[in-house]
Amino acid sequence: MKLVFNIILIFLLLIAFVPFFRRFIFHLLVGRQLIKEQERQYKAQQQQRARTGVKVDNIPPDNGQSSRFQGGEYVDYEEIK
């Protein structure tokens, strides 16, 4: 009985004070389920996009062409204290 108590005590101390061990236990308990749920949501989102047919075209980058915009006007201002 004392051996079981010591093992449980050591386990709890490791969880409380060792971040690496805490992350490992969290990954074992919850991490896999989170990853599966994220993948399921991503697939559902992709299917929704495929059904709606919405596509967004990216604007191509400006290839060295200068725009007509040369800058803005100077606006006077008064500093208020």
N, CA, C and O atoms as CSV, one atom per row, in Angstrom:
chain,resi,resn,atom,element,x,y,z
A,1,MET,N,N,0.823,-1.187,0.000
A,1,MET,CA,C,0.000,0.000,0.000
A,1,MET,C,C,0.876,1.264,0.000
A,1,MET,O,O,0.572,2.254,-0.666
A,2,LYS,N,N,1.956,1.196,0.757
A,2,LYS,CA,C,2.865,2.328,0.827
A,2,LYS,C,C,3.537,2.560,-0.531
A,2,LYS,O,O,3.785,3.705,-0.907
A,3,LEU,N,N,3.829,1.499,-1.259
A,3,LEU,CA,C,4.443,1.601,-2.576
A,3,LEU,C,C,3.509,2.311,-3.567
A,3,LEU,O,O,3.955,3.166,-4.333
A,4,VAL,N,N,2.258,1.970,-3.554
A,4,VAL,CA,C,1.273,2.607,-4.439
A,4,VAL,C,C,1.153,4.097,-4.094
A,4,VAL,O,O,1.102,4.942,-4.988
A,5,PHE,N,N,1.110,4.408,-2.811
A,5,PHE,CA,C,1.027,5.798,-2.386
A,5,PHE,C,C,2.256,6.580,-2.860
A,5,PHE,O,O,2.125,7.709,-3.332
A,6,ASN,N,N,3.443,5.989,-2.738
A,6,ASN,CA,C,4.672,6.647,-3.192
A,6,ASN,C,C,4.667,6.876,-4.704
A,6,ASN,O,O,5.104,7.927,-5.173
A,7,ILE,N,N,4.183,5.913,-5.455
A,7,ILE,CA,C,4.119,6.056,-6.912
A,7,ILE,C,C,3.155,7.172,-7.286
A,7,ILE,O,O,3.469,7.997,-8.144
A,8,ILE,N,N,2.002,7.209,-6.663
A,8,ILE,CA,C,1.021,8.262,-6.935
A,8,ILE,C,C,1.582,9.622,-6.544
A,8,ILE,O,O,1.393,10.598,-7.271
A,9,LEU,N,N,2.261,9.701,-5.421
A,9,LEU,CA,C,2.851,10.951,-4.972
A,9,LEU,C,C,3.912,11.449,-5.950
A,9,LEU,O,O,3.944,12.636,-6.275
A,10,ILE,N,N,4.770,10.565,-6.416
A,10,ILE,CA,C,5.806,10.931,-7.383
A,10,ILE,C,C,5.166,11.394,-8.689
A,10,ILE,O,O,5.603,12.377,-9.286
A,11,PHE,N,N,4.140,10.690,-9.124
A,11,PHE,CA,C,3.435,11.048,-10.349
A,11,PHE,C,C,2.830,12.453,-10.237
A,11,PHE,O,O,2.954,13.254,-11.164
A,12,LEU,N,N,2.190,12.750,-9.132
A,12,LEU,CA,C,1.587,14.066,-8.915
A,12,LEU,C,C,2.650,15.166,-8.831
A,12,LEU,O,O,2.445,16.268,-9.340
A,13,LEU,N,N,3.765,14.871,-8.201
A,13,LEU,CA,C,4.845,15.854,-8.132
A,13,LEU,C,C,5.436,16.142,-9.514
A,13,LEU,O,O,5.757,17.285,-9.838
A,14,LEU,N,N,5.572,15.096,-10.317
A,14,LEU,CA,C,6.066,15.288,-11.674
A,14,LEU,C,C,5.112,16.163,-12.480
A,14,LEU,O,O,5.546,17.067,-13.195
A,15,ILE,N,N,3.832,15.898,-12.368
A,15,ILE,CA,C,2.841,16.707,-13.088
A,15,ILE,C,C,2.882,18.150,-12.616
A,15,ILE,O,O,2.785,19.070,-13.428
A,16,ALA,N,N,3.024,18.356,-11.319
A,16,ALA,CA,C,2.974,19.703,-10.759
A,16,ALA,C,C,4.213,20.526,-11.091
A,16,ALA,O,O,4.092,21.729,-11.326
A,17,PHE,N,N,5.397,19.923,-11.118
A,17,PHE,CA,C,6.625,20.703,-11.187
A,17,PHE,C,C,7.481,20.500,-12.433
A,17,PHE,O,O,8.487,21.192,-12.586
A,18,VAL,N,N,7.130,19.591,-13.317
A,18,VAL,CA,C,7.947,19.338,-14.505
A,18,VAL,C,C,7.113,19.629,-15.754
A,18,VAL,O,O,6.265,18.825,-16.140
A,19,PRO,N,N,7.355,20.775,-16.380
A,19,PRO,CA,C,6.539,21.160,-17.541
A,19,PRO,C,C,6.600,20.157,-18.697
A,19,PRO,O,O,5.584,19.885,-19.336
A,20,PHE,N,N,7.786,19.608,-18.964
A,20,PHE,CA,C,7.893,18.627,-20.050
A,20,PHE,C,C,6.991,17.438,-19.787
A,20,PHE,O,O,6.284,16.992,-20.691
A,21,PHE,N,N,6.999,16.923,-18.588
A,21,PHE,CA,C,6.160,15.776,-18.240
A,21,PHE,C,C,4.684,16.144,-18.347
A,21,PHE,O,O,3.871,15.339,-18.800
A,22,ARG,N,N,4.342,17.357,-17.932
A,22,ARG,CA,C,2.958,17.822,-17.982
A,22,ARG,C,C,2.482,17.894,-19.435
A,22,ARG,O,O,1.365,17.476,-19.740
A,23,ARG,N,N,3.325,18.424,-20.337
A,23,ARG,CA,C,2.955,18.490,-21.759
A,23,ARG,C,C,2.800,17.101,-22.345
A,23,ARG,O,O,1.896,16.867,-23.147
A,24,PHE,N,N,3.664,16.177,-21.958
A,24,PHE,CA,C,3.589,14.805,-22.455
A,24,PHE,C,C,2.282,14.141,-22.032
A,24,PHE,O,O,1.611,13.509,-22.846
A,25,ILE,N,N,1.925,14.285,-20.764
A,25,ILE,CA,C,0.673,13.695,-20.264
A,25,ILE,C,C,-0.521,14.337,-20.963
A,25,ILE,O,O,-1.465,13.640,-21.336
A,26,PHE,N,N,-0.491,15.667,-21.145
A,26,PHE,CA,C,-1.577,16.354,-21.833
A,26,PHE,C,C,-1.715,15.841,-23.261
A,26,PHE,O,O,-2.825,15.619,-23.745
A,27,HIS,N,N,-0.577,15.654,-23.932
A,27,HIS,CA,C,-0.613,15.146,-25.302
A,27,HIS,C,C,-1.209,13.743,-25.347
A,27,HIS,O,O,-1.987,13.422,-26.245
A,28,LEU,N,N,-0.851,12.923,-24.395
A,28,LEU,CA,C,-1.401,11.570,-24.372
A,28,LEU,C,C,-2.907,11.570,-24.147
A,28,LEU,O,O,-3.634,10.800,-24.774
A,29,LEU,N,N,-3.369,12.424,-23.261
A,29,LEU,CA,C,-4.784,12.417,-22.902
A,29,LEU,C,C,-5.649,13.192,-23.892
A,29,LEU,O,O,-6.728,12.725,-24.257
A,30,VAL,N,N,-5.201,14.357,-24.330
A,30,VAL,CA,C,-6.063,15.252,-25.088
A,30,VAL,C,C,-5.531,15.550,-26.487
A,30,VAL,O,O,-6.314,15.785,-27.407
A,31,GLY,N,N,-4.233,15.544,-26.653
A,31,GLY,CA,C,-3.618,16.010,-27.893
A,31,GLY,C,C,-4.085,15.287,-29.131
A,31,GLY,O,O,-4.369,15.931,-30.140
A,32,ARG,N,N,-4.173,13.989,-29.092
A,32,ARG,CA,C,-4.582,13.220,-30.264
A,32,ARG,C,C,-6.013,13.547,-30.649
A,32,ARG,O,O,-6.330,13.657,-31.834
A,33,GLN,N,N,-6.873,13.703,-29.665
A,33,GLN,CA,C,-8.270,14.037,-29.945
A,33,GLN,C,C,-8.379,15.425,-30.559
A,33,GLN,O,O,-9.188,15.644,-31.460
A,34,LEU,N,N,-7.566,16.368,-30.075
A,34,LEU,CA,C,-7.567,17.711,-30.643
A,34,LEU,C,C,-7.123,17.691,-32.100
A,34,LEU,O,O,-7.721,18.360,-32.943
A,35,ILE,N,N,-6.098,16.941,-32.391
A,35,ILE,CA,C,-5.595,16.863,-33.756
A,35,ILE,C,C,-6.641,16.254,-34.673
A,35,ILE,O,O,-6.848,16.745,-35.783
A,36,LYS,N,N,-7.305,15.194,-34.230
A,36,LYS,CA,C,-8.347,14.567,-35.040
A,36,LYS,C,C,-9.503,15.531,-35.291
A,36,LYS,O,O,-10.025,15.599,-36.404
A,37,GLU,N,N,-9.903,16.271,-34.266
A,37,GLU,CA,C,-10.997,17.230,-34.410
A,37,GLU,C,C,-10.607,18.366,-35.352
A,37,GLU,O,O,-11.434,18.816,-36.145
A,38,GLN,N,N,-9.368,18.836,-35.280
A,38,GLN,CA,C,-8.909,19.882,-36.194
A,38,GLN,C,C,-8.921,19.390,-37.629
A,38,GLN,O,O,-9.324,20.124,-38.531
A,39,GLU,N,N,-8.483,18.153,-37.854
A,39,GLU,CA,C,-8.489,17.594,-39.198
A,39,GLU,C,C,-9.920,17.448,-39.716
A,39,GLU,O,O,-10.186,17.704,-40.890
A,40,ARG,N,N,-10.835,17.038,-38.848
A,40,ARG,CA,C,-12.228,16.878,-39.243
A,40,ARG,C,C,-12.831,18.231,-39.626
A,40,ARG,O,O,-13.538,18.338,-40.628
A,41,GLN,N,N,-12.549,19.260,-38.828
A,41,GLN,CA,C,-13.054,20.596,-39.129
A,41,GLN,C,C,-12.460,21.132,-40.433
A,41,GLN,O,O,-13.164,21.769,-41.217
A,42,TYR,N,N,-11.181,20.880,-40.666
A,42,TYR,CA,C,-10.527,21.353,-41.889
A,42,TYR,C,C,-11.155,20.698,-43.121
A,42,TYR,O,O,-11.413,21.365,-44.123
A,43,LYS,N,N,-11.400,19.386,-43.039
A,43,LYS,CA,C,-12.015,18.678,-44.164
A,43,LYS,C,C,-13.427,19.195,-44.418
A,43,LYS,O,O,-13.826,19.364,-45.570
A,44,ALA,N,N,-14.185,19.447,-43.353
A,44,ALA,CA,C,-15.535,19.984,-43.516
A,44,ALA,C,C,-15.493,21.361,-44.155
A,44,ALA,O,O,-16.331,21.676,-45.000
A,45,GLN,N,N,-14.537,22.180,-43.769
A,45,GLN,CA,C,-14.398,23.514,-44.344
A,45,GLN,C,C,-14.047,23.426,-45.827
A,45,GLN,O,O,-14.580,24.185,-46.637
A,46,GLN,N,N,-13.154,22.509,-46.184
A,46,GLN,CA,C,-12.778,22.347,-47.584
A,46,GLN,C,C,-13.966,21.872,-48.419
A,46,GLN,O,O,-14.145,22.325,-49.550
A,47,GLN,N,N,-14.773,20.968,-47.879
A,47,GLN,CA,C,-15.945,20.496,-48.589
A,47,GLN,C,C,-16.958,21.620,-48.764
A,47,GLN,O,O,-17.594,21.725,-49.813
A,48,GLN,N,N,-17.111,22.458,-47.749
A,48,GLN,CA,C,-18.029,23.594,-47.843
A,48,GLN,C,C,-17.574,24.562,-48.932
A,48,GLN,O,O,-18.395,25.066,-49.698
A,49,ARG,N,N,-16.297,24.816,-49.003
A,49,ARG,CA,C,-15.774,25.699,-50.041
A,49,ARG,C,C,-15.993,25.092,-51.427
A,49,ARG,O,O,-16.315,25.806,-52.377
A,50,ALA,N,N,-15.819,23.778,-51.542
A,50,ALA,CA,C,-15.999,23.119,-52.831
A,50,ALA,C,C,-17.462,23.197,-53.269
A,50,ALA,O,O,-17.744,23.342,-54.458
A,51,ARG,N,N,-18.382,23.104,-52.325
A,51,ARG,CA,C,-19.809,23.165,-52.660
A,51,ARG,C,C,-20.225,24.561,-53.091
A,51,ARG,O,O,-20.998,24.704,-54.038
A,52,THR,N,N,-19.741,25.573,-52.433
A,52,THR,CA,C,-20.170,26.928,-52.748
A,52,THR,C,C,-19.519,27.451,-54.017
A,52,THR,O,O,-20.085,28.320,-54.681
A,53,GLY,N,N,-18.365,26.954,-54.362
A,53,GLY,CA,C,-17.703,27.379,-55.575
A,53,GLY,C,C,-17.108,28.773,-55.494
A,53,GLY,O,O,-16.865,29.392,-56.530
A,54,VAL,N,N,-16.871,29.278,-54.311
A,54,VAL,CA,C,-16.290,30.606,-54.153
A,54,VAL,C,C,-14.779,30.511,-54.348
A,54,VAL,O,O,-14.097,29.726,-53.689
A,55,LYS,N,N,-14.281,31.321,-55.260
A,55,LYS,CA,C,-12.840,31.347,-55.497
A,55,LYS,C,C,-12.369,32.778,-55.406
A,55,LYS,O,O,-13.048,33.690,-55.878
A,56,VAL,N,N,-11.214,32.985,-54.803
A,56,VAL,CA,C,-10.639,34.319,-54.673
A,56,VAL,C,C,-9.340,34.337,-55.450
A,56,VAL,O,O,-8.424,33.560,-55.179
A,57,ASP,N,N,-9.273,35.229,-56.416
A,57,ASP,CA,C,-8.045,35.376,-57.192
A,57,ASP,C,C,-7.153,36.377,-56.494
A,57,ASP,O,O,-7.610,37.434,-56.059
A,58,ASN,N,N,-5.900,36.048,-56.390
A,58,ASN,CA,C,-4.937,36.963,-55.801
A,58,ASN,C,C,-4.520,37.996,-56.836
A,58,ASN,O,O,-4.412,37.690,-58.024
A,59,ILE,N,N,-4.290,39.199,-56.388
A,59,ILE,CA,C,-3.797,40.238,-57.272
A,59,ILE,C,C,-2.309,39.987,-57.491
A,59,ILE,O,O,-1.554,39.863,-56.526
A,60,PRO,N,N,-1.884,39.911,-58.741
A,60,PRO,CA,C,-0.455,39.642,-58.978
A,60,PRO,C,C,0.392,40.799,-58.480
A,60,PRO,O,O,-0.054,41.946,-58.488
A,61,PRO,N,N,1.602,40.509,-58.049
A,61,PRO,CA,C,2.475,41.577,-57.546
A,61,PRO,C,C,2.862,42.530,-58.678
A,61,PRO,O,O,2.899,42.147,-59.847
A,62,ASP,N,N,3.143,43.757,-58.312
A,62,ASP,CA,C,3.539,44.782,-59.266
A,62,ASP,C,C,4.964,44.482,-59.733
A,62,ASP,O,O,5.895,44.484,-58.928
A,63,ASN,N,N,5.131,44.229,-61.009
A,63,ASN,CA,C,6.447,43.848,-61.547
A,63,ASN,C,C,7.239,45.060,-62.016
A,63,ASN,O,O,7.499,45.212,-63.210
A,64,GLY,N,N,7.619,45.915,-61.092
A,64,GLY,CA,C,8.458,47.040,-61.428
A,64,GLY,C,C,7.718,48.199,-62.064
A,64,GLY,O,O,8.336,49.216,-62.378
A,65,GLN,N,N,6.426,48.079,-62.262
A,65,GLN,CA,C,5.673,49.179,-62.851
A,65,GLN,C,C,5.395,50.207,-61.770
A,65,GLN,O,O,4.938,49.873,-60.677
A,66,SER,N,N,5.675,51.453,-62.087
A,66,SER,CA,C,5.442,52.496,-61.097
A,66,SER,C,C,3.984,52.930,-61.192
A,66,SER,O,O,3.432,53.027,-62.288
A,67,SER,N,N,3.383,53.183,-60.085
A,67,SER,CA,C,2.001,53.643,-60.088
A,67,SER,C,C,1.954,55.155,-60.277
A,67,SER,O,O,2.976,55.835,-60.180
A,68,ARG,N,N,0.766,55.668,-60.546
A,68,ARG,CA,C,0.601,57.100,-60.741
A,68,ARG,C,C,0.569,57.849,-59.420
A,68,ARG,O,O,0.676,59.075,-59.413
A,69,PHE,N,N,0.429,57.160,-58.320
A,69,PHE,CA,C,0.367,57.799,-57.015
A,69,PHE,C,C,1.751,58.288,-56.622
A,69,PHE,O,O,2.683,57.493,-56.501
A,70,GLN,N,N,1.888,59.593,-56.421
A,70,GLN,CA,C,3.185,60.182,-56.106
A,70,GLN,C,C,3.285,60.618,-54.652
A,70,GLN,O,O,4.325,61.142,-54.252
A,71,GLY,N,N,2.264,60.426,-53.859
A,71,GLY,CA,C,2.288,60.846,-52.472
A,71,GLY,C,C,1.080,61.714,-52.178
A,71,GLY,O,O,0.355,62.100,-53.095
A,72,GLY,N,N,0.859,62.019,-50.931
A,72,GLY,CA,C,-0.306,62.797,-50.546
A,72,GLY,C,C,0.016,64.276,-50.408
A,72,GLY,O,O,1.146,64.716,-50.618
A,73,GLU,N,N,-1.002,65.013,-50.053
A,73,GLU,CA,C,-0.837,66.449,-49.838
A,73,GLU,C,C,-0.331,66.697,-48.434
A,73,GLU,O,O,-0.525,65.875,-47.538
A,74,TYR,N,N,0.324,67.844,-48.245
A,74,TYR,CA,C,0.763,68.247,-46.921
A,74,TYR,C,C,-0.409,68.930,-46.240
A,74,TYR,O,O,-1.040,69.820,-46.809
A,75,VAL,N,N,-0.693,68.508,-45.023
A,75,VAL,CA,C,-1.811,69.103,-44.272
A,75,VAL,C,C,-1.241,69.788,-43.059
A,75,VAL,O,O,-0.529,69.174,-42.263
A,76,ASP,N,N,-1.558,71.085,-42.912
A,76,ASP,CA,C,-1.131,71.823,-41.732
A,76,ASP,C,C,-1.875,71.309,-40.506
A,76,ASP,O,O,-3.043,70.927,-40.582
A,77,TYR,N,N,-1.190,71.309,-39.400
A,77,TYR,CA,C,-1.845,70.924,-38.156
A,77,TYR,C,C,-1.357,71.824,-37.050
A,77,TYR,O,O,-0.289,72.429,-37.139
A,78,GLU,N,N,-2.146,71.900,-36.021
A,78,GLU,CA,C,-1.779,72.696,-34.853
A,78,GLU,C,C,-1.751,71.765,-33.650
A,78,GLU,O,O,-2.717,71.056,-33.370
A,79,GLU,N,N,-0.637,71.782,-32.954
A,79,GLU,CA,C,-0.492,70.887,-31.798
A,79,GLU,C,C,-1.268,71.466,-30.616
A,79,GLU,O,O,-1.099,72.634,-30.266
A,80,ILE,N,N,-2.103,70.659,-30.018
A,80,ILE,CA,C,-2.932,71.078,-28.884
A,80,ILE,C,C,-2.381,70.413,-27.638
A,80,ILE,O,O,-2.174,69.201,-27.596
A,81,LYS,N,N,-2.144,71.249,-26.607
A,81,LYS,CA,C,-1.612,70.680,-25.363
A,81,LYS,C,C,-2.644,70.707,-24.274
A,81,LYS,O,O,-2.374,70.268,-23.156
